[in-house]
Amino acid sequence: MSRTTPAGTPLGDGFHVFDTTLRDGAQREGITYSVTDKLAVARLLDGLGVGFIEGGWPGALPKDTEFFARAAAGELELHHAVLVAFGSTRKAGVKVEDDAQVRALLDSKAPVVTLVAKSDRRHIERALRTDVDENCAMVADTVRYLVDNGRRVFLDAEHFFDGYAYDPECSLRVLRAAGDAGADVVVLCDTNGGQLPVGLGQTVTEVMARTGLRVGIHCQDDTSCAVANTIAAVQAGATHVQCTANGYGERAGNADLFAVLGNLVTKLGMPVIPAESVAELTRVSHALAEIANIAPETHQAYVGTSAFAHKAGLHASAIKVDPDLYNHIDPATVGNGMRVLVTEMAGRASLELKGRELGLDLAGRPDAVGNAVRKVKDLEARGWSFEAADASLELLLRSELSEVDEPPFTLESYRVLLDHRQDGVVVSEATVKVHVGGERVIATAEGTGPVHALDAALRQALRPHLSWMDSVELADYKVRILTDHPGTDAVTRVLVESTDGEHEWTTVGVHDNIVEASWLALCDALAHKAMRVKALA
């Protein structure tokens, strides 16, 4: 039998970071993990240093059964974590040794088992259709049977807080039945996610005083308090926290693993994962989002790309003096970074800080900074946005500093035609006339849409003259219609994200014609690449 305690975590078995991304997190709408995905998620979580990884419900879900089989066969080597199987107690009226679900838990070879049990009298009587005595016997029999077969057992007391408020003695009987039978931890579950921190903390304190059992916490996020409730439980004495990566889970989700870890480590000073893993929080969060095929939440605490992004000019002025004045921690602690957003709210300090971030020293150029501030505010008033378009902003700043060379090409004209054919196929054709390398070049290309055709024609014209042209690809294209101008006269903002395989950069274009807005963003993208190529020459 494999070990049942985490290895290499500073607090050892004294505090459990228990991840249930692969079980409870997988219940989020839109997430479907393959077995290969589940193995990849488990490896990332183990590398981060969590103590327990709940892999799923063997016997109930075929993919979970396969996951445990492949893990047991050697496909999953865990260095920090212990693998956990999730399942239910024996059924009412069935001997534990005859219950197929319980047998599947043993067959999973997982050294630790989490059992879920009803702890609310209403659920026991209405959902299970049994009585409290039989429910407690189901808990005790199953825990004892698994412990006798060499498994470590945690009990998830489902609907505990609601049940405790309704009939506290019934809920405590369930916990004691598990503890007396050998369960190591009784986990108090806010299954409906309706608790608030102060009340939840008081309940945890009462339960620990009345039972003497080791208590854990599992919180859903239906009041947006899952992380706060989890921390409140820890402060009340819980030593086992159940979380999911990025808060994935049913309905509003679960307590976010990364926010909980960030708070425990940086606010409470609890070394619950290896010290070197703290700086990996942002990377692992984003990697797990990729596996789930969900865009990372930009405003996520600690690990979101906007978690340490500052927009107001007042903030920037203070940050220029001391970054700690507006950052609650050093972003690098969790592997993140500070960003200054340049918008119509920007002042001189914002642009100076942004320039520093882009490698530009603006501190000694007050006239250039002043001109840049005025230009940014004017452009923003007309619909431009530089928050996510650092490459366009860098070109603007360098232009004010007279550090931008002539663009790699100049436009004479372009034309785009739309051909709706008899068979229903719609094809766009674009012709561009540009001057590049001392020559006048005309190129024509087709595309699935006007912007695609225009991009193809421009590439065709420039390819013989710019050796790096083929390395630049369009990675993303976003269009937003600005509501200040309703109807067909609305102004269009286009963001183009480009990549050369090593770097990514974003440019912006704004115009009341979507093709022209796209053209402006495309031109900035190539101008930024040309500038980078020259800098490396």
Phi, psi and omega in degrees: 000136179292165179299155181245005177237147181295151181244140172081003176268140188305323181266003177055228181274003182285338177214130184255123164262109188248117182257131179237033177302319186282350178243288182289320179296328181291352178275000176295140176300128178098349179262128174221105180272135166280170178297322177297319176300315183298320178295319180294318178299315181299320180295319179295317180295320178296318178298329178289333177104018176294157185274324184223138178237112178277113189274346181141195187243086180295142181091334179261325181235123183304320180295324179290321176300317179294321179302312180293324179295316180290325176296316181293333181280357175110003181283346181233107178255113183260132182259327180251314192272165172246137180278137184237136173258142181251141177191180183255167176290173176301157178285156177299131177080005181246136176293141186300321181289346179259359183276119184296324180294319178294320178299322179296327177296319177292319181295338180293341182068005177293133183286343180233142179234134169257120177260135174260136181217148177289136178231011178248122183308321182297320178290321180300313186277325185265321181272310179281338181057048175220187179250173185295322180300311181293322178299316179294324177294321177301317179296307184298315181299316184288317178300310183299318181297316180292319178297318179297336178263021171085013181261146169273138188235132169248143178250122171272107180275095186293141179057033187298310187295320177294319180292322180294323178292328183277314182208085186300323183294322176298312182297320179292326177300320179297315179298315182294324178300319179291313181297317180294332181275352175118008177293135182282325183223137170253121186260121180275117187256125170269074191296323179272354175067028186259004185277159173242155192302315185295310180296320179297316179299320178296320179295318178301315179301314180298315182297317180296320181292325185273340183245330186072012182271157172284129189246140172241176183222140178222115186238132168271166193249030186291342173252013186060027182241013185301316179292313180299319179296321179296315179295321178299321179295319178297316180295337177272353176124356177295139181236025181209117182241131178254127186220170172230152178300128176059018178075017180300147178161177182295150179056242182277355176103190184243180173296128183287120180307317188285325175290320178296313179297317179302318180290316181298317185283310189270336183258321181259356178065032182259114181281073188275348171227162179306143184304322182288346181276342184299319180288355178265358186303313183295314181299313183293320177304313182290323178296319179291327176295321178297317180295322179285351182061041178233130179300135177304141179285113187295332183259018178293138180301143176069310191250353179288151181295339178260004185299331180232036178261133185240132187247317185292140179299326179298318177299313183299322179298320179288320181296326179300326178283312182203112181304333182292343183294334180231014174240128183285339170216169170289118183306329181296338180304322182252018177078017180254185180215156178273141175229147173250124180267132181255117181219191177296345177277353188290146172241191181299319182297320180300314182291323178296317178293319179295319177300318177300319179298327181269003179086022181246135178261104181259353188301324182266012182234068184300323180295316180296320180295316179300316178297319180295318179300313180297319181293318179299314181296322178294314180295319179298323179295336180263007173111353179287153177218124182255004181304315184250012184237064183300326183293318177295321178295318179298319177299319179297314181295316180294328177296319178293333178270002183058038180251010179253127177284179174302145179298159184295344177202162173236146184270133169267310176189161169220158179217139179234130179243148178244125183245106176264107187274167185298328181278006178093351179286133179249123182233138176257144177231132181235142174235130177240144173238113183229162174248121183214134179059033180079007181240153171264123186238136175241131180219146179230140179209157176256159177203171181286342177210170184299322181289319177300315181295319180296316178298317181295318180294318179297317178299317180299322181290323188269338187307316181292345187250340181239109187296337184268001189302318184290343181281343184269126178234151175278115183268328181202153183217119182236138179237135174227130176271123183277130191280354179294341181235090187291161175077202185287350178271006184298148176279140182248132174251130180240131172248128179243123175257125183243159177213150173244018180092339179245324182231157173235144178212153185236137180233161185230147173220143181226133178193161175282355174248123185297327180291317179293320176301319179293320179299315180299319179292321178295318179297317177299322181299317180286325177296322179292320178296316179299319178298318180293321179297317180295322181295331181271350184290000000 
